[in-house]
């Protein structure tokens, strides 16, 4: 039987070894967690989701997204081009990153097809066209005569398009901010008839809801269909009704 002192020393070494192993594990987890900024994880997942959707359009849902092959890449790129996407390179970069993380290599045939599809996607597209102004008065009038309802008006579009337009105009939201706006970022004060949005403080970090902006009810001077307070209430009710409370 080992002396008591020896047993205590052995236990001390075991505890120290476990502690060091936990520290090493945590260090690796901390490093890997920050491979992608927290604010970029949502957009990154969205890129991959869009790539998967294009795969389904061209190859069906039974064909796996990965591993990538030149044939899969060609057909997915064709879907992007047919739908007028201008930032194909961003989606391809995310798909490439995922492929390499899963399979470890990116062969010359994939590199060649990536160059060819990217070249085709950018050929002849010209500069970005200037966006037309949004006539919010026409959208409000349309809502009175022909309500859009809560469902998206286009595939994968936002719920409650009219509500989104009104809120976007009053709060002067950029596209990225509107797309990142979640159910929990919209707070309703029924007593004061006030809607408050948690918005990003930085243009480069649209997911970081750090600044509050508020609008009260304007029905005294505007139509109810154009009131940010009432459209926000309606939008939250729509999201609960169709059971999508975490979506924009």
NORQUITA-V327677 format. One record per backbone hydrogen bond with DSSP energy under -1.0 kcal/mol. NH is the residue of the N-H (numbers start at 1). CO is the residue of the C=O. Records with the same first field share a line. If there is no record, write none. Layout:
NH = CO / CO
This chain:
7 = 3
8 = 4
9 = 5
10 = 6
11 = 7
12 = 8
13 = 9
14 = 10
15 = 11
16 = 12
17 = 13
18 = 14
19 = 15
20 = 16
21 = 17
22 = 18
23 = 19
24 = 20
25 = 21
26 = 22
27 = 23
28 = 24
29 = 25
30 = 26
31 = 27
32 = 28
33 = 29
34 = 30
35 = 32
40 = 37
44 = 40
45 = 41
46 = 42
47 = 43
48 = 44
49 = 45
50 = 46
51 = 47
52 = 48
53 = 49
54 = 50
55 = 51
56 = 52
57 = 53
58 = 54
59 = 55
60 = 56
73 = 69
74 = 70
75 = 71
76 = 72
77 = 73
78 = 74
79 = 75
80 = 76
81 = 77
82 = 78
83 = 79
84 = 81
85 = 80
90 = 87
91 = 87
92 = 88
93 = 89
94 = 90
95 = 91
96 = 92
97 = 93
98 = 94
99 = 95
100 = 96
101 = 97
102 = 98
103 = 99
104 = 100
111 = 107
112 = 108
113 = 109
114 = 110
115 = 111
116 = 112
117 = 113
118 = 114
119 = 115
120 = 116
121 = 117
122 = 118
125 = 122
136 = 134
139 = 135
140 = 136
141 = 137
142 = 138
143 = 139
144 = 140
145 = 141
146 = 142
157 = 154
160 = 150
164 = 160
165 = 161
166 = 162
167 = 163
168 = 164
169 = 165
170 = 166
171 = 167
173 = 168
178 = 174
179 = 175
180 = 176
185 = 182
186 = 183
187 = 196
189 = 194
194 = 189
195 = 215
196 = 187
197 = 213
198 = 185
199 = 211
205 = 202
208 = 205
209 = 207
210 = 199 / 208
211 = 199
213 = 197
215 = 195
217 = 193
221 = 218
222 = 218
226 = 223
227 = 224
231 = 227
232 = 228
233 = 229
234 = 230
235 = 231
236 = 232
237 = 233
238 = 234
239 = 235
240 = 236
241 = 237
242 = 238
244 = 239
247 = 244
